[in-house]
Amino acid sequence: MKIKLKDNKVFFENKGLKKEIHPFWLRERVNGDEYIDKITQQRLFDPTQLKENIQINNLNLNDTYLEVKFNDGAYTKLKVKNILKEFSNFNDVKYIDKIKWDSSFKDLNNFNFEENLFEKKKMYDALINFYKYGFVMFKKVPTKNNFIVNFANSIGSVRRTNFGEFFDVKSKPNPNDLAYTSLPLAPHTDNPYRNPVPCIQMLHCIENEVKGGFSTLVDGYTVTEKLKKDFPSFYKVLTEVKVRFQFIDQSVILEDWAEMIQLDENKKFKQVRFSPRLDFVPLIEKKKLELYYLARKKLSELYNSENFKIRFKLMPGDLLMMDNHRLLHGRTSYNANDGNRYLQGCYIDYDSTEGKLRYLAKKYELELND
C-alpha cells in the first residue's frame, strides 16, 4: 500500500488498484491545534458545517508525512502510516493472531502483580498474551477488600449482572447455579443466555484448602477449527442453527438465541456458546435436527476430551482472566469438608481490554501487530 500524488489529487494504491482519496475525507482529519483539542483529541469543528466543494490547493508528500492545504484556508500534516492504516480497514486488536493450543500447552501465561502494573509495559505484554491465547494469569494479586473490583476497573469497567458487581464462588445452601456447589463442572462458557454475552471473566482465588477443585480450560477456537476440518457437516449445522439459551432466577428470566459456533462477517471464528444444561434446540425439520444432535454430541466430546483440556490449581492470589467468547472453563469436584475453596469473579467487556491495550501501545510507541 502506498500514497501517490497527481494534479493536486491524492491517490491510494494497493495491489495494482488506484483510487482517489476524497478531499473532504482529508479535510475532516485536519489536526492542528485550532482544529483538535490536545487532551481529548476530539474535533473543535463540526465537519457537517464545512463547505461542500472542498478542494486541495497544494500538496507535499514524503515518506513520513502528507501536507495538505485546502481552498478554505485549512492546513494539515498527516502521518502517512495513519492514512494507510485507515484504508486497510484494520482493527489492530482484532487482528492479533490467535494461537491454537491443546492439552500439551504448559505455559500458563503468568505475570506477577506489582504496584502500578496497569501503567507498565508488563500489562501491555499480558494483554497481548490474552488476545493470543484467550487467557492470562496474574500472580500475587491482593486478596483483601474485594480487590478483584479494583483490578477490573483499572483495566476498564466491571460489567454488572444479576449476580452483582462481583460474585463469590464457593459452595452454599440453595444455590442458584451449580458453580456454587462442590460438584464437578464440565467445560462451559458463562452466561450464554445474555444479550450480549459478557466478553471476559476474571476469577480471583482468595482461599483454596481442598485437595480437588482443579480449574480446567479448553480452547474453543482450537476445538471448532478441528471440527471444521474433520466434520465439516457438523461444523456447518452448528454455525447455522440458533438455539435458545435460558436462565431462570428468583426474580429474572434471561434468554437469548444464538448459534453454538458464531462466525464473523468473513465466516471466521467469532464466538462459542456452550452450556448443555441451559440450551434448547428449536423444533426444525427432522433430518436436520438429527444432524444437529450428532454435531452437538461430537462437539461436546471434543470439549470434554483430555486431548484439549489443561488443568491447574488456583492458589491464593492467583487471578485468571479468560476470554468467555473463546474459552470454556470448568472445575473438578472437591470435598467441602477438606477446607475452604473461595474464589471471587466478575466480568468486563472487550472495550475495556482493547482500550487499555491501545493506550499502552501509544504510551510505549508500540505497534500491536509487530
N, C-alpha and C positions, 0 to 999 in steps of 0.2 A: 504494500500500500504506500502511496506517496501523494504529495500535493504538487500541482503544477499551475503555472500562471500563463495566461494568454489574453491580450487585448483587454486588460483591466477586469479579467474574469478569473475566478479560482476554480480549479478542477480537482476532483478526487479520482485517482486512478488505482484500480485494483484488478489484477488478473486479466489484463487486456481491456477491461471496461473503463470508460472515461465518462464521468458525469460532472456537470457544473454544480458548484455549491451556491445555493441561492444567497444573494447579497443580504437579504433580511435575516437569514439564519446566522450569518456572521455578525450583523448589526446588533442583534439582541444578546450577543455574547460579549459585547464590549466590557472591558474590565478595569478601566481607570478608576481612580478614587472618586471621581464625580459621578460614576455610574454604579459602583458596587460598594456596599458597606464593608469595611475592612474586617469587622468582627464576625458578623453573621454570614458574609458572602452572599447576601441577598441583594437583588436589584434595587436601585434607588429610582428606577423609572419603570413605567408600565409599557411594555412593548406593544400592547394593543392600541396605544395612543400615538405611535410613531406614524409618520407619513408613509403612504403606501408605496410610492415609487422610489424606494431606497436604491441608490446606485453606488458603485465604487468609483472613487475619483483617482485613487493612487494605491499601488501595491508594492510591497517589498518582501522577499522570501529568502531565508537562509535555512540551514539545516535544523535550526532550533526554533525560530520564530517566524510567524507571518504577521506583517504590519499592514494595517488597512486604514485608509482614510475614506470617509463616506461623504455623500453630497449634502448631508445635513450638518456637517461640521464635526461629527464624531470621529474619534481615532482610537484604535485598539491594537494591542500587541499580544497575539495569541500563541501559546506553545503548540507547535506542530503535532507533538505526540498526543496532546489532549484532543485535538481535532480528529486525528486518526482513530483514537480510542472510541470517540462517539460514533464515528461512521462504521466501526466494526460491530456496533450494537453488542458490545462486550461487557457483561457484568463480571468484574474481576473476581468477586467472591464465588459466584455461581459456577465459574469455570475452573476453580481449583480442582485438580484431578482427584477423583475418588480412588482410593487404593483398596482393592478387594482383600479380604482376609478370611481365614477359617480357623480350625482348632489348633493349627500349628503356630498361630500367632502368639508370641510370648511377651512382646513389649507392650506394657500397659500404658504407654504414653504418660509417664509420671513426671509431675512438676511440683517442686516444693513451694508451698505458700510462703510468702515473705511480705514484710511491710511495703506498702505502696506498689504491690505487684501489678495492679491494674494500669499503671502508667509505664511499665517497664517492657523492654523488648521480649522478655521471657513470656509475657502474656500474649504478645503477638505470635510467638512460636507455638504456644499452647493452642491458640485458636486456629492456626494453620493446620496443626495436627488434628484438631477436632474436625475440620472440614475434610481432611484426607481420609481419616479412619472412622469418623462418626462418633468418637468419644475421646475424652481426655480425663486423666486422674490427677487431682491436686492432693498433695500430702501435707500433713501437719497444719490443717486448717483449724482455727479455733473452734471449740465445741460449746462454748458458753453463750447464753443470751440469744438463742436462735440466730446464730451468726450466718446461717445459710441465706437469710433475707438480705443481710448486708452484702454478702458475697454476690448474690444475683443482681442486686440493684447497682453494684459497682460496675457491672458489665452493661446492663440496660435497665429493664423494669420487670418486676415479677408479674407473671400472668396469673391473676387471681381466678380461682374456680370455686365451685360449690364445696370443695374440700377446704377452702380457706386460702389465705395468702401463702401459707406453707402447711404441711401436714406431717404428723408423726406416724412412722411406720413401725408398729410393734403390735403384738397380739393383745387383743382386748375383747371383753364380752360384747355380744350382739353387734359384730362388725357389719358395716355397710359395703365392705369389699373384702375379697379373700386375701388381699395384701396384709390385712390387719389380723391375720391368724399365723400359726406356726406351720401351716400346711405348705407343701411344695408348690411353686408357681412355674408353670410351663412358659416357654418363651412367648412373649406377647408385646404388643405396643399399648401404650396408655391412651385412654380417652378417645377411642376411635369413633365414639358416638357424638363428639363435639364438632361444631362447625364455626371456626376452623379448629382442627386438632392442635393442641399445644405442640410447638416445634421441638423444644428442648426440655429434657428433665434433668434436674440435679438431685442426687441422693447423697446425704452427708451422714457419715457414721458417727454417732455420739457414744454408743456403747456396743460391745459385741463380746459376750462372755460364753456363747454357746459353741458346741462342737460342730454342729452343722451350719445351716443358714448361709451356704456359699452363694455368692451372686453369679449369675450367668449372663452372657451376652452372645448374640448371634447377629451377623451382618446380613440384613435383609437384601441389600444390594447384591452381595455375592450369591446368595441363595436364588434370588429371582433371575439373575443372569444365567445360572446353571439350569434353572427350569426352562428358560427361554431356549437354551441350546439343546437340551436333551429331550424336552417335552413341549415342543412349540404349540401344539393344540391346547395343552393345559394352560400355558402362559397366555395364549390369546384369549381364552374364555375368562380368565381371571382379570384381565385388563379391560374387559368389555362389560361384564355383568355387575351392576351395582347392587349391593346388599344393604340391608337395614341394620345398623348398629344401635343398640338401645341400652340405657342405664336408668334404673328406677331407684330413686331415693325417697326418703320420707316426704320431702316437700317439692321434688322436682323430677320430671321425666325428660331425659336428654336423648335425642335421636338424630341420626344423620344417615344419609345414603351415600355410599361410595364404593368404588372398586377395591378389591383387596390389594391389587397392584395398580398404582396410578402412574400414568405416563405424562410427560410434559408435551408442549406443542410440537416438539420434534420427535415424539414417540420414544423418548429416552426416559430412564428411571426418574421418578419424582418422589414417590412415597409408597410405603406399605402400611396397611392396617391389618392387624391380626389379633383377634381375641375371641376364640371359639365359644366362649361362654356368653358372648354378647351379640353374636351376629345371626341374622335371619335372612335366608335366601328367598327371593321373590318367587312366586308361582309362575314359572315360564314353561315353554314348550318342553315336553318330557325328555326328548332326546338330548336337548341342550342341557337340561338340568342334570341328567345322568353324567354328562361330560363334566359339568361343573363340580359335582360331588367327587368325582375321581380326581379332578385337578386340585381341589381343596385338600383332599386326603394326602396327595403326593406332596403338596406344599407343606402341610403340617409335618409329614415325615422328614422332610429336609430340614425344616426349622428345628425339629427336636433331635435330629441326628447328632451324635457325638462328633461327627466329622466337621461340623460347622460351629460348635459351641466352645467358648472359653469360659473357665470358671475361676473364681478367686474369692478370697475372703476380705471383705471390707473391715478395716481396723479403725479404732477411734482416731478422728482427724482426717480420714480419707473422704474426699468429695469427688464423686463420679458425675461428670457432665456428659450426657449422651443425647444423640440425635433421635428423637422419638418418631421422626418420619422415615428413618433408615434402619435403626437397630431395634431388635427385640431383646427384652431383658426378662430375667426370671430369677428363681431362688430355689435352692434345695431345702428340704424340710429340716426342722430342728426341734429340740425338746425344750420347751419354755422353762422346764424345771432346772435346766443347766445354769440359768442366769439370765441376765438382760441382753436382748438384742434390740437396739433402739436406733433407728435412722430417722432423719428429717428430710423431707422432699419439697420441691417447688418446681414451677415451670417458668421458662422465659421463651420468647419467640425469636425468630431469625433476625428481625430488625435490630435486636439488641447486640447479637454477636457480629453481625455484618457492620453495624455502625461502629462498634468498638474496634473491629479489625481495620476498617478504612481509616479511622482516626489514628491508630498506632502506625499504620503504613505511612501515612502522611508525616507523622511526627518523626519517624526514623528514616524517612525518604527511601521507602522500600516499594518495589513493585510486587504485587501479590502473586503474579504468575512467573516470577523469575525462578 
